Amino acid sequence: MECYTNNKKIVIAIDGFSSCGKSTFAKAIAARLGYIFIDTGAMYRSVTLYALEHGAIRSGIVNEDEIIRLLDNISISFRFNPMRGASDIYVNGDIVEGKIRTIEVSNFVSAVSSIRQVREKLVAIQKQMGASRGVVMDGRDIGTVVFPDAELKIYMTADAKVRAQRRYDELKAKGDDVSFDEILENVISRDHQDMNRTISPLRQAEDAIVLDNSYMTIEQQMEWFDREFLRVQNSLQ
């Protein structure tokens, strides 16, 4: 492991497909560097959960006008949880960390995150959170929209079936009654929606480095990161 004590603080932007381990990777990086981790996907999931709980999504229909109306009532914050060694996300003071990880939220989060007013609200919050540098932020448009000037941009990908298996294992471990085929269909559908939406589609930034972690352990991913982080730090000197 490299010693990072005297390195210049930077913004690390991690973009990529759903269920490719962005958050796990980003959390590990933040812990190693002593940086703040910001899970932007959790922010969009939180808005989606709020919309579901307040009737803006009914019978599979996303009511964009109703969601836009609800935005002023939504306050999102992160609080460090020493038991998990990571931050939990709160909506209006209530923890929603577990609630936002359900398949129901997953089925609608791409549609909700494609609403221009939703993205504008959350991007503004994200930019404010990262203004002082020293942050690791993961999502779909971090390196292209939120922080196009990030010193290190990483574009993560993995085979769709591998990602579906990871998600399936996670949900089954929580006791959720789901099928692998349902999860795979959701992963493929979200990929299509994320890459083809009009507002801030998922794109690889021109200066991003690709990390395909289909068959990599988190330890192998961190070894890869160590090399790339050192390269960036050397270029800043």
Residue, then its C-alpha position, 0 to 999 in steps of 0.5 A: m500500500e502506498c503512503y498517501t499522507n503528503n499527497k495533494k487532495i483531488v476529486i476522484a470521479i467514478d462512473g459506470f454501469s449499475s451493480c458493477g461495484k462502484s460504491t464498494f470500490a469508492k468506499a475502499i478508496a475513500a477509506r484508504l485516502g481519508y477522503i469523503f465518499i459520496d454515493t450519488g446513486a443513493m441520492y437518486r434512489s432516495v428521491t425514487l423511494y420518496a416518490l414511491e412513498h408519496g404516490a408519485i409512482r403508481s401502478g408502474i407509472v412515473n408522474e414527472d410533474e408530481i415528482i418535480r412538485l415533491l422536490d422542494n420537500i426532499s432534504i438529503s444528507f449523509r451521516f457517518n455510521p461507525m458501526r459500518g465504517a461508512s456513511d448512511i443516507y438520510v431523507n428529511g432526517d430519516i435513515v433510508e439506507g436499507k429501503i433504497r436497495t430494493i428491486e422496486v426502487s431499482n426498477f424506477v430509479s433510471a426513469v426518475s434520475s432522467i428528470r431534468q429538475v431531479r438531476e439539477k437539484l442533486v447535481a447542485i448538492q453534489k458540486q457543493m459537497g465536492a467543492s473542497r476536493g478530497v472526495v470520491m464520488d460515484g454515479r453516472d455523470i460525475g466525470t462528464v457533468v458534475f466534475p468534468d475537471a476531476e483529476l482522476k476519472i474512472y469508468m467502471t464496467a463488468d459483464a451484465k451476467v456477472r453484475a446480475q449475479r452480484r446483485y442477486d446474491e446481495l438481495k438474497a442475503k437480505g432475504d428478498d424473494v427475487s429471481f436471477d432472471e428478474i435481476l438480469e432483466n433489470v440490469i440490462s434495462r437500466d443499462h439501456q435507460d442510463m445510456n440513452r436518456t436525454i439528460s446526462p446519459l452514461r458516457q465515458a469521459e474522454d480522459a477517463i480510465v476504464l476498469d473492467n472488474s468482471y473477474m477482479t477481487i476488491e484487492q486487485q482493484m485496489e492494486w490497480f487504483d494504487r498505480e493510477f493514483l500514484r500516476v496522477q499525483n506524479s503528474l501534479q507535481 
